[in-house]
Amino acid sequence: MATYDSHMSEAAPGNLPLRPENCSIERALGIVGEKWTFLVLREAFSGVRRFADMQAATGAPRQVLSARLARLVEEGLLRKVPYREPGQRQRDEYRLTQMGLDLYPTLVALMRWGDRYLSDHEGPPTLLTHRGCGAPIEQHFRCAEGHEVSGPREVTPLPGPGMRLSPPAPASPAPAGSA
């Protein structure tokens, strides 16, 4: 497997490192970059919709789970759908929106990384298979021309239409007496 090295941090145009002030990775992590959020999403992808079931499956403290669900609803990854059990008060289920569903490949990639580097010696705890035929699920990167992309050495980051670069850090003054 290819390893990442320092030349990969250099951008093509002028070999200037890109330091976007509007980084999509940073923005996404601002919403989902926390353990309980990923565990909530794991359960939602498994079909868990109700608070008590989600709490039992994740082990999240009640206040933490409540805050994570509220944030995921606020950000548009989940939506509340009311339900009522006979003789009970109305409650809400939490269902994935399209925005939430679009995170599935990210969760699968994170799971695969964990399976590869952090699984017990018995192997991965969960296997993903295609419901239609039972074959194992695989993830691949392809370019728009259909070529398989095996890793970061085959990718060139270029400025996109929304790129805004952060101003360069001011130069530190030279210490007194140095020349």
HELIX and SHEET records of a PDB file:
HELIX    1   1 SER A    6  SER A    9  5                                   4    
HELIX    2   2 PRO A   13  ASN A   15  5                                   3    
HELIX    3   3 SER A   24  VAL A   32  1                                   9    
HELIX    4   4 LYS A   35  PHE A   45  1                                  11    
HELIX    5   5 PHE A   51  THR A   58  1                                   8    
HELIX    6   6 ARG A   62  GLU A   75  1                                  14    
HELIX    7   7 GLN A   98  LEU A  101  1                                   4    
HELIX    8   8 TYR A  104  LEU A  118  1                                  15    
HELIX    9   9 PRO A  152  GLU A  154  5                                   3    
SHEET    1   A 2 LEU A  78  ARG A  84  0                                        
SHEET    2   A 2 GLN A  90  LEU A  96 -1                                        
SHEET    1   B 2 PHE A 141  ARG A 142  0                                        
SHEET    2   B 2 GLU A 148  VAL A 149 -1                                        
END                                                                             
